[in-house]
Structure formats: C-alpha cells, structure tokens
Amino acid sequence: MGTMEDLRVTACTRCPELVDCRSRIVNGTGPADADVLLVGEGPGANEDEQGEPFVGRSGTVLNEQLRAVGLDRETVRITNCVRCRPPENRDPTKTELENCREYLEREIDRLDPDVIVTLGKVPSEHLLGRSVAVTKEAGDVVDVRIEGAPRRVMICVHPAATLYDRSQEATFEAALQRAAELAGVDAGDNGSGQTRLDGF
C-alpha cells in the first residue's frame, strides 16, 4: 500500500484559470484504503480556504447523512473531479476535467474502493461518460471501466441539492444507504461498529 502522500497533488499548473483563482490545491481526505469513495465536482470558496473537500453547508449535510447510514467521514474517502476552485464557482470545463483526470484515476486505482459515489451531475457524467439525469438515476449502480479496471459507480445527488429542495433529502439518504450496503456496512447497530472509538 502506498501512503496518503502519494495521492496528494502538491504543484500543478495545467489549468491557467484555476491556478489564478485557487489559493491552494484541495486534495482528497480520508483513509487510503477506504471502501467508499465520494467524488464531488470541485472545491468552492470554503474548500479553497480550508483545503478540504466538502466543508461548509454541503459538508455538514454530507456528514450528517453519512452518520445516519452507518458511515463516517473518517472512514470514507472524499475527493473531487478537479482539485482547484473554478472562478465564481462555475462548473469545471471539459479541458479542466481532463487535465485533472489522471489524479482522480490514480486515487481510484490506489483506493480500489467497493463503490464510487458521484455527488451531483458533473462527477456522474465525468465518470460515466454520458449525460445523467441525476435526480432520476440517484441510487443506480453502474458498472464502468476506469483505466481498464471494472468499477462500481453509484449515482447520487449533490448534498447541496437537499438544501434547495427538501424532497431531495430522501433521495440522498436512500442513495447513501445503498452505498453503505455495497460497502458491507451494517447500519442496524446505529453505526456503533464504525464509531466504537468515540468514547475514548
């Protein structure tokens, strides 16, 4: 097993616009042998500031929902399609996604997760290579080849979607529940199997 450091991108100048906009490169967080890999689109202002994916409001939603299904932020890995914040939080361009793809593929390869969960439209379409109706397809598990290796990708809505549209909450929870099952996590014990160390 390589170390976490191998998965860190410390210097990259492939996307001039993003280099100008970012204050830092935001790498994935979580164990290098996590069973579940969550992939978002790219860092926003909070992420750029703190250097971690999914902090701020959507991070809070994600953390709560992970706990609800017996997963834990500490036990999953969270990363993004692009590691630098696009200006004005616009979607990453096709070129930017391609420029950063090698880093994502390396992370997936190293992790060898049981399931990759795409959070929202951009990562879903990026990894599946087709257009995705996220709300309709949320919870679907698709077998794809990434860098020649078969991977299970589960489509999920973006946690922020639940902030704007309450009806998405159930969709989001059901999808994460399915991801937990695919990773063999039993939420029946209220996740205590995952969080036994909390008392220490």
N, C-alpha and C positions, 0 to 999 in steps of 0.2 A: 504493500500500500504506500502510495506517495503521501506526502504531507499536505496539509491545507495550503501551505505556501505555494506549492506547485500550481494551485488553482487561482492564485492571485495575479491579476494584471496590474503591474506597477507603473508602466510607462507605455503609452500608446498614442500615436498621432495620426491614425488612419482617417479620422473624420474631422477635418479642419473646423467645421462649425461647432462641433461638440467640444473640441479641445478649447475653443474660445469661451464656451458657455460654462463648462464644468468648473467646480472648484476642486474636485477630486474624482478619481475613478472609484465607482461603487462596485465592490466585488460581492460575490455570494457569501452568505453566512450559514453556519450550521455544520454538523459533522461531515467529514469527507466520506463517510460510509452510510449516510442516511438512506432509508428505504424509500422515502418520498422526496421528490424534488419539485418545488413550486417555481414556476417561471413566469415572471411578470414582463412588462413591456420595457420600461427603462426607469431610471431614477427621476423623481420630481424634486422640488425645492428642498423638502425635509430630508430626503435621502442624500441629496448632494451635500447638504450641510452636515449630516451625521455620519455619512459614509456607510450606511447600511440600507439594504433594500426593505421596502415596506415598513417605514416608520410613519409617524403621523396618523391621521384618522383611518386610512385604509389598513394600516398596520395593526391598529387596535382592533378593528373588525376581524381581521385575519387571525390575530392571536386568540381572540375570544372563541372564534368558530373552531379553530384547531383544538383548543382545550375541550370544547363541547363534544368533539368526536373521538376524544381519547388520544389525540396527538398533542404535540407540544412544540412551541417554537424552537426549543433547544434540541429536539430530536429530528427535526426535518431540515432540509437544506432549501434556502430561498435565494433565487438569483434572478437576473433579468436578461432579456434578449440583447439589449445594449447596456453598457456599463457606465455611460456618461449621460448627463442630463441634456436632453434636447432643449433649444431655446424656446421660451414661452410654453414649455411642456407640450410642444407639438409631438405628433407621432414620429417615431424614427423613420427615416426614408428607407427605401429598399436597399440603397447602397450602404447606409449605415448599418442596417441589419446584417447585410452580407459581410461587411467589414468585421463585425463583432462575432460572427457565427462560429468561427474557429474556437474562440474562447469558450463559448457555450457547449460546443461539441466535445471539447476536451473535458469540461466539467461533467457532462453526462457520461462520457466514457469512463472517467475515473470513479465516479459515484456508482455506476451501474445500478440505478435505482429500480425498485419494483414497479414504481409508477411515476410518470412525469405529469404534473398537474399544470395546465396552462391557464393562467389567470387573465381572462379577457381575450378580446379579438386579435390583437396584434401577435401575441405569442402563439395563439392557437393556429392562426393562418401561417405563421412563420415555420412552425414545426410540422404542420400537416401539409403545407404546400398547396393549399386550396382555400377558397373562401369558406368561412364558417359562420353560421348563424348561432352565435354563442348561447343566447338565451334558450333557443330551441334544442341545441345539442348538448347543453350542460349535463354532465354526468355520463355522457357517452365515452366509452373507452375504444380507442382506435389503435390498431397495430401499425406502426410505421417503422421504416428502416432509417436510422440516423447514422451516418458514417458507416453504412453497411451492417450495423447491428440492429436486430429487432428490438423495438422499444414499445412499451405500452404508454400511450398518451391519453390522459383524461382531460376532456374539455371542461372548463369551469368559468363562471362569470368572474369579473374583477370584483374584489371586495368593495371597492368604491361604489359599484352599481347598487349595492344594498343601501347605501346612504341616500341615494336619489330616488330609489324605487323600492319601497318596503316589500313588495311582492317578490323581489329577487332573493330575499333572505332565506326562504325555504329552499329555493333552487341552489343557492350557495351551500347551505348546510348539507343538503342531500348529496351534492357532488363530493364535498369533503368527506362525508360519511363513507361514500363508496371508495374513495381513495384510501381511507384508513383500513377498510376491509381488504382491499387489494394488497396492502402492505402487511396484512395479518395482525392488525392492532385490534384488540378486543376492548370496545368502549363499555362493555357491560359492567366492568368493575369501576365505572366512573373514571377511567383513565388512571386509576391508582397504580397500575402496573408501570405506568410511564413516569409517575411523579412521586415514587416512594421516597426519593431523596429530599423532598420538600421539607420534611420535618427536621432535617439536620442543619 
